[in-house]
Amino acid sequence: MNKNKTIHSREITLLSMSIFIIGILILISTTHTFTPKTILIKNIDETFQGDYISTCGKITNIKTSTKNTFIIIESEKTSIDSVFFETIKNLTTNSYVCITGKIEIYKGTVEIIGDTITKQ
């Protein structure tokens, strides 16, 4: 009896296809966990701490340093602070933007730790 078994190309193909299909199913089932919730600024509060969200509004204030950008956006007379740990250029006050990031509380104030910002 031969104890050394070899895998044939048909077996490799079936194994590869099985792993591929399982991987695709895992990606599809977890996609919803990576899609941010879109929340109106007026509804964002401390209960969202740690959540990855998206919100849109008009820029009312921008402060930029060599390593950070601080932006205040407003919608429906409610504003929220956001910080990006990078310098973001080509933004102006009164521009309408959408920010995606994580909600955190800093010194008692709810803010967005920005990941992406897109002009609308």
N, C-alpha and C positions, 0 to 999 in steps of 0.2 A: 504494500500500500504506500502510495506517495504522500508524504506529509506536507510537501511544499505545494501549496495551491497557487495558481495564478489567476488573476482577474482578467477576464476577456473583455474586449472592447464593448460588447453589448452590455455587459454588467456595469462597466464604467459609465456608459451613456445613461442607463437607467438610474444609477446612483446620482449622477450629475443633475439629471432632470428632476429627480425627487427633491434634492437639496434646493434647486432653483425655485421650484413651485412652493416649497415650504417658506423660503425666504420672501417671496413675493406676497404670500398670505400674511406673514408677520408684518411686512411693511404696510400693507393695506389696513390691517387691523390697528396699527399704532399711529396712523396718519393723523387722526383726530387729536391726539395728545400734543402734536407739534403745531397745530393751527391755533393762532391766538384768538381769544374771544374779542369781539369788537364791542367796546363799552363806551357809552356817552360819558364825557368828562363829568357831568353833573352826577352820575351814578357811581363814580369811582370813590371808594372809601377804604378804611383800614381792613374791611372784611376781604378785600382782594389781595392782601399782602401775600407775596410769593407767587401770585398768578402772572402768567405771561399773557399780556393783553395788547390790543391795538385801539387807538383812539385818534380822533381828528379834531383839528381846530385851527384858529388863526394865531400866528405868532404875535405876541404882544411885547416880548422882551427877549433879547439875546445877549449873552455875555460869553466871550470866548477867551480862554487862556491858552498857553502853549500845549496843554495836554487835555483840556476839558472844554466842553461846550454846555452852557446852561441855557435852557429855553423854557419860556412860559408860554403855554398855548391856552386859548380861551374859546369856549363855545357856549352859547346860550347863557352868557353872563357868568359863567363859572370857569375858573382857570385851574391849571395843574402845572407844577414844576416838573421838568425833566432834565436829566443830566446824561451826557454822553462822554465816555472816557476817551475822547479823541477830539481833535479840532475839526469842526465841520464848517466848510466855507460855502459861499453862494446862498446864504439864507438871509432874508430881510424881514423886518417887522411887517405885519399885515399880510404876509404870505400864508396861504392855507396849506397845511401839511398833515400827514398822518404819521404817528409815532407808534412803533411797536417796541415793547420792552417789558420788563418785570416790575411789578408794583412793590415798592419798599416804603418803609416809614423811616424818615431821617429827622432826628430832633423833633419828633412829634408831628411831623408833616408828611402827608402821603405824597409820594413822587414816583415818577417813572424812571427806572434805570434803562435808558434808551439803547436799543439794539440797531434799529433801522429808522430812517426818517425819509419820507417821500413827499415831494411837492405835488399838490393836486391842481 
